[in-house]
């Protein structure tokens, strides 16, 4: 499971689809509807939120917006708790610069292998997903790089 902290604009088609599917799985786990993945380290930061299901719903909302802008048809009805006011969720979670750098390099390796045309969009300092605001710091403790 990879719930990218990077802005979805950097994901290629395969990455965006995979992130959507994995985020839907995370939503299911956070809602208590699965027996698997319940201890997955990527879910730690969502569980730390006052409203974990709403937070993952906002994350999915912004993925859906990126997909729609590209002309893809992701099913928004699969978002269990779509945000009534997406602006309320802008920058509500923190992500460290170290985590963003690690994810940027991880994504760079994936893009080199499957979508080299997408590499020019991946800047030296990549923007975070709209849900996140970057802050100084090392790679997140929950990361299993």
C-alpha positions in Angstrom: 0.0 0.0 0.0 1.4 3.4 -0.9 -0.7 6.5 0.0 1.5 9.1 -1.6 2.3 12.3 0.3 3.2 13.9 -3.1 0.7 15.8 -5.1 -1.2 13.5 -7.5 -0.1 15.7 -10.4 3.2 13.8 -10.4 1.7 10.4 -10.7 1.5 8.7 -14.1 -1.7 6.9 -15.2 -0.7 3.6 -13.5 0.4 5.4 -10.3 -2.9 7.4 -10.1 -5.0 4.4 -10.6 -3.0 2.4 -8.1 -3.2 5.2 -5.5 -6.9 5.4 -6.0 -7.4 1.7 -5.4 -5.0 1.6 -2.4 -6.7 4.6 -0.9 -10.1 3.0 -1.3 -8.6 -0.1 0.5 -7.3 2.2 3.3 -10.8 3.8 3.6 -12.3 0.3 4.0 -9.7 -0.6 6.7 -10.3 2.7 8.5 -14.0 2.0 8.5 -13.4 -1.4 10.1 -14.7 -3.3 7.0 -11.7 -5.6 6.5 -9.7 -8.0 8.5 -6.5 -7.5 6.5 -4.1 -4.5 6.4 -5.3 -3.3 9.8 -1.8 -2.8 11.1 -0.3 -1.4 7.9 2.1 1.4 8.9 0.8 3.8 6.2 -2.4 4.0 8.1 -0.8 5.4 11.2 -1.0 9.0 10.1 -4.7 8.6 9.2 -5.6 7.1 12.5 -3.9 10.0 14.3 -6.5 12.4 12.8 -9.6 13.3 14.8 -11.7 12.2 11.8 -9.8 9.4 10.0 -12.5 8.4 7.6 -13.2 12.0 6.7 -9.5 12.6 6.2 -9.1 9.7 3.8 -12.3 10.9 2.1 -10.7 14.3 1.5 -7.5 12.5 0.3 -9.6 10.5 -2.2 -11.5 13.7 -3.2 -8.3 15.3 -4.4 -7.2 12.2 -6.2 -10.6 12.2 -7.9 -10.2 15.8 -8.9 -6.8 15.0 -10.5 -8.2 12.1 -12.3 -11.2 14.1 -13.6 -8.8 16.9 -14.8 -7.0 14.2 -16.9 -10.3 12.9 -18.3 -10.4 9.7 -16.3 -13.6 8.5 -14.8 -13.0 7.5 -11.2 -16.3 6.7 -9.3 -16.7 9.4 -6.7 -19.6 7.5 -5.1 -17.0 5.1 -3.7 -15.8 7.9 -1.3 -17.5 7.0 2.0 -17.2 10.5 3.5 -16.8 13.0 0.7 -15.8 16.4 2.0 -18.6 19.0 2.0 -16.0 21.7 1.9 -12.8 20.4 0.4 -11.0 23.7 1.2 -11.3 22.9 4.9 -8.9 20.0 4.3 -6.1 21.9 2.5 -2.9 21.5 4.5 -4.4 19.9 7.6 -1.9 17.1 7.9 1.9 17.5 8.2 4.4 15.7 6.1 8.2 16.0 6.6 10.5 17.2 3.9 12.5 14.0 4.4 9.4 11.9 3.7 8.6 13.9 0.6 12.2 13.5 -0.6 12.0 9.7 -0.1 8.7 9.5 -1.9 10.0 11.7 -4.7 12.9 9.3 -5.3 10.7 6.3 -5.0 8.3 7.7 -7.6 11.3 8.7 -9.8 12.5 5.1 -9.9 9.0 3.9 -10.8 8.6 6.5 -13.6 12.0 5.8 -15.0 10.9 2.2 -15.4 7.3 2.6 -16.7 6.7 6.2 -17.8 9.9 8.2 -18.6 7.8 10.9 -20.3 6.3 11.8 -16.9 9.8 12.5 -15.3 10.1 16.1 -16.4 7.1 17.0 -14.2 8.8 15.6 -11.1 10.6 18.6 -9.8 13.6 18.6 -7.4 11.3 19.8 -4.6 7.9 18.3 -5.2 4.7 19.7 -3.9 2.7 17.7 -1.3 -0.8 16.3 -1.8 -3.2 19.1 -1.1 -4.2 17.5 2.2 -0.6 17.9 3.5 1.7 20.8 4.4 5.4 20.1 4.4 7.5 20.7 7.4 11.2 20.2 8.2 12.1 16.8 9.4 13.3 13.3 8.6 11.5 10.4 6.9 8.4 9.4 8.9 8.7 6.8 11.6 5.9 4.7 10.0 7.8 4.5 6.6 9.1 1.1 5.7 11.5 2.1 2.9 
